[in-house]
Amino acid sequence: MAEKQPVNEAKKAKQEQYNEYVKQVTPTRNLALQMLKAFLTGGIICTLGQFILNICENNGLDKDASGGWCSMILIFLSILLTGLNIYPSIAKWGGAGALVPITGFANSVAAPAIEFKKEGQVFGIGCKIFTIAGPVILYGVFTSWVLGVIYWALKVFGII
């Protein structure tokens, strides 16, 4: 039993060293500040979207057409800023405020395509473009299909 004690003490010392190392290399974050940054970033994106909607509606487009144009313009701006390597900085500063809106989704599709373009059109862009967004699209389409079938069945049986 005397041999086990030094082994356990050595394990504890190693564990303490490791824990100290983890504390040193783990970045500390101010949660309130991160939430404020996300709120401001998301708010700016949403304000820009509302501004685009207002311009479209003031130029005679109906609400649905204005919404389509707003989405397309926000996606275009996101992809443009991703291509210019500006959107990653916005996302790093704003966190979820930049990643949750439609602009974040567009960034997640464009970034891998830009990163792997040197590997060619098919094996670079074609294969990598949906690395992040692919599962989201797949499960979104599949879930909407399942819910549509359930809705249809409920209508057929007169439940709805």
ZABA-542174 format. One record per residue (C-alpha): residue number from 1; x, y, z; residue in one letter. Coordinates in pm, whole numbers, plus 50000, padded with zeros to 5 digits. Layout:
N
SITE domi     u     v     w torvo
SITE  NUM     X     Y     Z     a
...
This chain:
160
SITE domi     u     v     w torvo
SITE    1 50000 50000 50000     m
SITE    2 50291 50231 50055     a
SITE    3 50365 50217 49681     e
SITE    4 50016 50333 49581     k
SITE    5 50035 50653 49785     q
SITE    6 50326 50811 49591     p
SITE    7 50158 50715 49263     v
SITE    8 49832 50883 49372     n
SITE    9 50020 51192 49487     e
SITE   10 50202 51210 49154     a
SITE   11 49868 51178 48971     k
SITE   12 49719 51455 49184     k
SITE   13 50018 51680 49120     a
SITE   14 49990 51617 48745     k
SITE   15 49616 51689 48755     q
SITE   16 49674 52014 48945     e
SITE   17 49941 52116 48693     q
SITE   18 49703 52041 48408     y
SITE   19 49418 52235 48574     n
SITE   20 49650 52533 48619     e
SITE   21 49754 52513 48253     y
SITE   22 49389 52502 48142     v
SITE   23 49314 52813 48349     k
SITE   24 49604 52996 48185     q
SITE   25 49513 52915 47824     v
SITE   26 49134 52937 47853     t
SITE   27 49016 53283 47751     p
SITE   28 48802 53464 48002     t
SITE   29 48491 53636 47876     r
SITE   30 48264 53893 48024     n
SITE   31 47917 53744 47964     l
SITE   32 47732 54075 47998     a
SITE   33 47966 54244 47749     l
SITE   34 47935 53955 47501     q
SITE   35 47556 53971 47527     m
SITE   36 47561 54347 47471     l
SITE   37 47783 54308 47164     k
SITE   38 47554 54036 47023     a
SITE   39 47248 54253 47090     f
SITE   40 47404 54554 46917     l
SITE   41 47527 54353 46618     t
SITE   42 47195 54175 46568     g
SITE   43 47011 54504 46620     g
SITE   44 47219 54678 46355     i
SITE   45 47155 54394 46108     i
SITE   46 46781 54402 46183     c
SITE   47 46774 54783 46155     t
SITE   48 46943 54756 45817     l
SITE   49 46682 54498 45715     g
SITE   50 46399 54728 45827     q
SITE   51 46558 55016 45635     f
SITE   52 46567 54800 45319     i
SITE   53 46202 54699 45374     l
SITE   54 46097 55062 45413     n
SITE   55 46280 55165 45095     i
SITE   56 46120 54882 44898     c
SITE   57 45770 54958 45028     e
SITE   58 45815 55331 44963     n
SITE   59 45904 55246 44603     n
SITE   60 45574 55068 44548     g
SITE   61 45654 54704 44628     l
SITE   62 45408 54506 44837     d
SITE   63 45506 54352 45170     k
SITE   64 45595 54007 45028     d
SITE   65 45809 54145 44745     a
SITE   66 45979 54384 44988     s
SITE   67 46061 54090 45218     g
SITE   68 46213 53898 44928     g
SITE   69 46427 54191 44822     w
SITE   70 46532 54252 45182     c
SITE   71 46645 53890 45220     s
SITE   72 46832 53893 44889     m
SITE   73 47010 54220 44968     i
SITE   74 47110 54105 45318     l
SITE   75 47239 53775 45178     i
SITE   76 47431 53959 44905     f
SITE   77 47587 54198 45157     l
SITE   78 47683 53908 45383     s
SITE   79 47849 53717 45100     i
SITE   80 48024 54032 44978     l
SITE   81 48156 54108 45327     l
SITE   82 48261 53744 45367     t
SITE   83 48450 53761 45037     g
SITE   84 48623 54079 45150     l
SITE   85 48711 53907 45483     n
SITE   86 48511 54163 45681     i
SITE   87 48219 53949 45801     y
SITE   88 48440 53714 46007     p
SITE   89 48558 54015 46207     s
SITE   90 48198 54126 46258     i
SITE   91 48105 53775 46370     a
SITE   92 48402 53755 46606     k
SITE   93 48305 54085 46768     w
SITE   94 47927 54038 46762     g
SITE   95 47903 53663 46826     g
SITE   96 47552 53523 46791     a
SITE   97 47422 53866 46690     g
SITE   98 47600 53820 46356     a
SITE   99 47565 53445 46323     l
SITE  100 47194 53391 46396     v
SITE  101 47027 53616 46132     p
SITE  102 47007 53521 45764     i
SITE  103 47340 53698 45715     t
SITE  104 47511 53439 45935     g
SITE  105 47364 53156 45731     f
SITE  106 47484 53317 45408     a
SITE  107 47829 53357 45565     n
SITE  108 47835 52989 45663     s
SITE  109 47767 52889 45302     v
SITE  110 48007 53137 45141     a
SITE  111 48305 53098 45377     a
SITE  112 48387 52732 45294     p
SITE  113 48343 52800 44922     a
SITE  114 48591 53087 44941     i
SITE  115 48831 52892 45159     e
SITE  116 48843 52586 44929     f
SITE  117 48823 52759 44587     k
SITE  118 49191 52679 44526     k
SITE  119 49098 52308 44513     e
SITE  120 48886 52369 44203     g
SITE  121 48525 52416 44104     q
SITE  122 48407 52061 44177     v
SITE  123 48625 51927 44458     f
SITE  124 48678 52266 44621     g
SITE  125 48372 52486 44593     i
SITE  126 48122 52217 44494     g
SITE  127 48211 51977 44775     c
SITE  128 48279 52226 45052     k
SITE  129 48010 52490 44998     i
SITE  130 47753 52305 45208     f
SITE  131 47992 52176 45476     t
SITE  132 47824 52382 45748     i
SITE  133 47494 52474 45589     a
SITE  134 47424 52136 45431     g
SITE  135 47295 51962 45744     p
SITE  136 47079 52263 45825     v
SITE  137 46924 52258 45478     i
SITE  138 46885 51879 45480     l
SITE  139 46713 51860 45817     y
SITE  140 46506 52170 45744     g
SITE  141 46371 52026 45420     v
SITE  142 46318 51680 45573     f
SITE  143 46139 51822 45879     t
SITE  144 45913 52041 45665     s
SITE  145 45829 51738 45448     w
SITE  146 45740 51525 45753     v
SITE  147 45528 51804 45900     l
SITE  148 45359 51852 45562     g
SITE  149 45269 51482 45545     v
SITE  150 45132 51494 45901     i
SITE  151 44930 51806 45818     y
SITE  152 44797 51643 45499     w
SITE  153 44700 51324 45690     a
SITE  154 44521 51525 45958     l
SITE  155 44326 51713 45688     k
SITE  156 44237 51390 45505     v
SITE  157 44100 51234 45824     f
SITE  158 43907 51552 45910     g
SITE  159 44098 51623 46232     i
SITE  160 44194 51970 46112     i
